[in-house]
Amino acid sequence: MTTNARSKLPVPFVAGKAKYKYKIYIRPGVTMPDAKFERLARELRSCAKTCFDQLPPYQCLLGTRASLADKAIAVAWRRDGRIAGFCSCVLLDVDNVGTVLHLGLTCVRPDDRGSGLTHKLTSKVIIGYLARHRLVGKQWISNVACVLSSLGNVAMFFDEVFPSPLADTAVSTAHASIAKTIDERYRDEIYIRPDAQFDWTRFVFQGSVRDTVFQKDKDATAYHHRNRAINQYYTGIMSFDRGDEVLQVGSVSLLGTAPRYFLRKKQIRERSRRLLTQIDYATHANAVVQDG
């Protein structure tokens, strides 16, 4: 689905230069004047309509000032004044922790896919928020998803992630506080069904997206991560048929996370190989028992 609506370019373009102009908006529902806010809200919904058969009543798609008052959004603007894609994060207030950056909704128009916009937008909103509000020290983040590629990328690129097959992270007081606050206060903001049960052992919301546009099929490989060990791990702790989602809690810092990722790349490869060996052995042993 597309729209013929045009608007004045929100940022200047230079002929022959970049395909997109990126813009970061922090709490636009609070800070933007009416005309600019209405244009942004309209274009966010226009972009999202190309990704959903029916827009969910969720997040920045509600289009109200209240719904964009707690958002950090990275937008890729096209030359025609439309939004090619966006990543909208929710800013969660958690007692004794502070503001948590929840990695929320990412939409990219079909004709703008294939250029890595999903990763670029996620990176830009995180770095943009940190540059403004957390130059030094760590920023707590959260993610709720059943998309294996999303879960895998958070496990690989962030620090202190729980649950994760790539690190032996223990649940700290901060992890527990963030999980408890999301469970009790932020279900509507994150689109978690009110009747979903939270499994504290696995950090899984059972039935979170059952019968919604966000429920995924276990065998839908388009949503799988390239790392098979990651797919196996997260598939093993949630039920796709039930509509489960995993809650991940971790941290990020401007000066520490990227260098640590490059230092632990070898560790990630080795741990992934061990996990796959264990999975393949268990699968073989189970097949032998069944044949016997």
C-alpha positions as CSV (number, residue, x, y, z in Angstrom):
1,M,0.0,0.0,0.0
2,T,1.3,3.5,-0.9
3,T,0.1,7.0,-0.6
4,N,0.2,9.9,-2.9
5,A,0.6,12.5,-0.1
6,R,3.5,14.8,-0.5
7,S,5.0,17.2,2.0
8,K,7.8,19.7,2.1
9,L,11.2,18.2,2.7
10,P,11.9,18.3,6.5
11,V,15.6,18.4,6.0
12,P,17.7,19.8,3.1
13,F,19.1,17.4,0.4
14,V,22.2,18.0,-1.7
15,A,21.9,16.9,-5.3
16,G,23.7,13.7,-6.0
17,K,24.5,12.9,-2.4
18,A,22.9,10.6,0.1
19,K,19.7,8.6,-0.7
20,Y,18.2,9.4,2.7
21,K,18.5,12.1,5.3
22,Y,18.4,10.8,8.9
23,K,16.8,12.7,11.7
24,I,16.5,11.9,15.4
25,Y,13.4,13.0,17.4
26,I,13.4,12.8,21.2
27,R,10.0,13.1,22.8
28,P,8.5,14.8,19.7
29,G,5.0,14.8,21.3
30,V,6.4,17.3,23.9
31,T,8.9,19.3,21.9
32,M,7.6,19.8,18.3
33,P,5.4,22.7,17.2
34,D,2.0,21.6,15.8
35,A,2.6,21.8,12.0
36,K,5.9,19.7,12.2
37,F,4.3,17.3,14.7
38,E,1.3,16.7,12.5
39,R,3.5,16.1,9.5
40,L,5.7,13.6,11.4
41,A,2.8,11.7,12.8
42,R,1.1,11.5,9.4
43,E,4.3,10.3,7.7
44,L,5.0,7.7,10.4
45,R,1.6,6.2,9.8
46,S,1.9,6.4,6.1
47,C,5.2,4.4,6.2
48,A,3.7,1.8,8.6
49,K,0.7,1.2,6.4
50,T,3.1,-0.4,3.9
51,C,4.2,-2.9,6.5
52,F,0.8,-3.9,8.0
53,D,-2.5,-5.0,6.5
54,Q,-4.1,-3.1,9.3
55,L,-2.3,-0.6,11.6
56,P,-2.1,-1.9,15.2
57,P,-3.3,0.7,17.8
58,Y,0.1,0.8,19.2
59,Q,3.1,3.1,19.9
60,C,3.8,6.0,17.6
61,L,1.1,4.8,15.2
62,L,-1.6,6.3,17.4
63,G,-0.4,9.6,16.1
64,T,-1.3,11.6,19.3
65,R,1.0,13.9,21.3
66,A,0.7,11.6,24.3
67,S,1.7,8.6,22.2
68,L,4.9,10.4,21.0
69,A,5.7,12.1,24.3
70,D,7.8,9.1,25.5
71,K,9.5,8.1,22.2
72,A,12.9,8.4,20.7
73,I,12.6,8.0,17.0
74,A,15.1,7.7,14.1
75,V,13.7,8.5,10.7
76,A,15.1,8.1,7.2
77,W,13.5,10.8,5.0
78,R,13.3,10.3,1.2
79,R,13.8,13.0,-1.4
80,D,10.0,13.0,-2.1
81,G,9.3,14.0,1.5
82,R,8.1,10.6,2.6
83,I,9.5,8.4,5.3
84,A,11.4,5.4,4.0
85,G,11.7,3.9,7.4
86,F,11.8,4.6,11.1
87,C,12.8,3.0,14.4
88,S,10.6,4.1,17.4
89,C,11.9,3.4,20.9
90,V,9.9,3.8,24.1
91,L,11.4,5.7,27.1
92,L,10.4,3.8,30.2
93,D,10.8,5.2,33.7
94,V,11.9,2.5,36.1
95,D,12.3,3.2,39.9
96,N,15.9,3.0,41.1
97,V,17.2,2.5,37.5
98,G,16.2,5.6,35.6
99,T,15.1,5.8,32.0
100,V,15.2,2.6,30.1
101,L,15.4,2.6,26.3
102,H,13.0,0.0,25.0
103,L,13.8,-1.1,21.5
104,G,10.3,-0.9,20.0
105,L,8.9,-0.6,16.5
106,T,10.8,-0.6,13.2
107,C,9.1,-0.2,9.9
108,V,10.7,0.1,6.4
109,R,8.8,0.6,3.2
110,P,9.0,-2.4,0.9
111,D,10.6,-0.5,-1.9
112,D,13.3,0.8,0.5
113,R,14.3,-2.6,1.9
114,G,17.5,-4.3,1.1
115,S,19.7,-1.3,1.9
116,G,20.3,-2.1,5.6
117,L,17.9,0.5,6.9
118,T,16.6,-1.6,9.8
119,H,20.1,-1.8,11.3
120,K,21.0,1.8,10.5
121,L,17.9,3.2,12.1
122,T,18.3,1.1,15.2
123,S,21.9,2.2,15.5
124,K,21.1,5.9,14.9
125,V,18.3,6.1,17.5
126,I,20.5,4.5,20.1
127,I,23.6,6.6,19.4
128,G,21.4,9.7,19.0
129,Y,19.8,9.1,22.4
130,L,23.1,8.3,24.1
131,A,24.8,11.4,22.6
132,R,22.1,13.6,24.1
133,H,21.4,11.9,27.4
134,R,24.1,9.4,28.4
135,L,27.6,10.4,27.1
136,V,29.3,8.5,29.9
137,G,28.2,5.4,31.7
138,K,25.8,2.7,30.7
139,Q,22.2,2.9,29.5
140,W,19.8,0.1,30.3
141,I,17.8,-1.2,27.3
142,S,15.0,-3.7,26.9
143,N,13.5,-5.7,24.0
144,V,10.4,-7.8,23.7
145,A,10.2,-9.9,20.6
146,C,9.5,-13.3,19.0
147,V,11.4,-12.4,15.9
148,L,14.6,-14.5,16.1
149,S,16.7,-12.0,14.2
150,S,15.8,-9.2,16.6
151,L,16.5,-11.4,19.6
152,G,19.8,-12.5,18.1
153,N,21.0,-9.0,17.3
154,V,20.3,-7.8,20.8
155,A,22.2,-10.8,22.3
156,M,25.2,-10.2,20.0
157,F,25.6,-6.4,20.1
158,F,24.6,-5.4,23.6
159,D,26.1,-5.9,27.0
160,E,24.8,-7.8,30.1
161,V,21.9,-9.3,28.1
162,F,19.6,-11.7,29.8
163,P,18.4,-14.2,28.5
164,S,21.1,-14.9,26.0
165,P,23.0,-18.0,24.7
166,L,26.1,-15.9,24.2
167,A,26.8,-14.7,27.7
168,D,26.5,-16.1,31.3
169,T,24.6,-13.0,32.6
170,A,23.1,-13.3,36.0
171,V,19.8,-11.5,36.7
172,S,20.8,-8.4,38.7
173,T,18.6,-6.2,40.8
174,A,18.4,-3.8,37.8
175,H,17.4,-6.6,35.4
176,A,14.7,-7.7,37.8
177,S,13.4,-4.2,38.4
178,I,13.1,-3.5,34.7
179,A,11.3,-6.8,34.1
180,K,8.9,-6.2,37.0
181,T,8.1,-2.7,35.8
182,I,7.4,-3.7,32.3
183,D,5.2,-6.6,33.5
184,E,3.2,-4.4,35.8
185,R,3.2,-0.9,34.2
186,Y,4.1,-0.9,30.5
187,R,2.1,-3.7,28.9
188,D,0.0,-1.3,26.8
189,E,3.0,0.7,25.6
190,I,4.8,-2.5,24.5
191,Y,1.7,-4.3,23.1
192,I,1.7,-7.2,25.6
193,R,-1.7,-8.8,26.1
194,P,-3.1,-8.2,29.5
195,D,-3.7,-11.9,30.0
196,A,-0.1,-12.9,29.1
197,Q,1.7,-14.7,31.9
198,F,5.3,-13.7,32.7
199,D,7.8,-16.6,33.2
200,W,10.4,-15.2,35.6
201,T,12.7,-18.1,35.0
202,R,13.0,-17.6,31.3
203,F,12.0,-13.9,31.0
204,V,9.2,-15.0,28.6
205,F,5.7,-13.4,28.2
206,Q,3.5,-16.4,27.5
207,G,0.8,-15.6,25.0
208,S,2.0,-12.0,24.6
209,V,1.0,-11.6,20.9
210,R,-1.4,-14.5,20.5
211,D,-3.8,-13.8,17.6
212,T,-2.2,-10.4,16.8
213,V,-0.3,-9.1,13.8
214,F,2.9,-9.6,15.7
215,Q,2.6,-13.4,16.1
216,K,5.1,-15.3,14.0
217,D,5.3,-18.8,12.6
218,K,8.3,-20.8,14.0
219,D,9.2,-21.9,10.5
220,A,9.1,-18.4,8.9
221,T,12.8,-18.3,8.0
222,A,12.5,-14.7,6.9
223,Y,12.5,-13.8,10.6
224,H,15.3,-16.1,11.6
225,H,18.8,-15.0,12.6
226,R,21.8,-16.1,10.5
227,N,23.3,-17.8,13.6
228,R,21.6,-21.2,13.9
229,A,22.6,-21.6,17.6
230,I,20.7,-18.3,18.4
231,N,17.6,-19.6,16.6
232,Q,17.7,-22.9,18.4
233,Y,18.2,-21.2,21.8
234,Y,15.3,-18.8,21.6
235,T,13.0,-21.3,19.9
236,G,13.7,-23.6,22.9
237,I,12.5,-21.2,25.6
238,M,9.3,-19.9,24.0
239,S,6.3,-21.3,22.2
240,F,5.4,-19.7,18.8
241,D,2.1,-21.5,18.7
242,R,1.1,-19.9,22.0
243,G,2.2,-16.5,20.8
244,D,5.1,-16.1,23.3
245,E,7.7,-13.3,23.3
246,V,11.1,-13.1,25.0
247,L,11.9,-10.1,27.2
248,Q,15.6,-9.2,26.9
249,V,17.2,-6.7,29.3
250,G,20.8,-5.5,28.8
251,S,22.9,-2.3,28.6
252,V,24.8,-0.2,26.1
253,S,27.4,2.6,26.4
254,L,29.0,4.9,23.8
255,L,32.5,4.1,24.8
256,G,32.3,0.5,25.8
257,T,29.8,-1.6,23.9
258,A,31.3,-1.5,20.4
259,P,34.9,-2.2,21.5
260,R,33.7,-5.1,23.7
261,Y,31.7,-6.6,20.8
262,F,34.8,-6.8,18.6
263,L,36.8,-8.3,21.5
264,R,34.2,-11.0,22.1
265,K,33.5,-11.9,18.4
266,K,35.8,-14.9,18.8
267,Q,34.0,-15.9,22.0
268,I,30.6,-15.6,20.2
269,R,31.8,-17.9,17.4
270,E,33.2,-20.5,19.9
271,R,30.1,-20.5,22.1
272,S,27.8,-20.8,19.0
273,R,29.8,-23.8,17.9
274,R,29.5,-25.5,21.3
275,L,25.8,-24.8,21.4
276,L,25.3,-26.3,18.0
277,T,27.3,-29.4,19.0
278,Q,25.2,-29.8,22.1
279,I,22.0,-29.3,20.1
280,D,23.0,-31.8,17.3
281,Y,24.1,-34.4,19.9
282,A,20.8,-34.0,21.8
283,T,18.8,-34.3,18.5
284,H,20.8,-37.4,17.5
285,A,20.3,-39.0,21.0
286,N,16.6,-38.4,20.9
287,A,16.3,-39.9,17.4
288,V,18.2,-43.0,18.6
289,V,15.9,-43.4,21.6
290,Q,12.8,-43.1,19.4
291,D,14.2,-45.6,16.9
292,G,15.0,-48.0,19.7
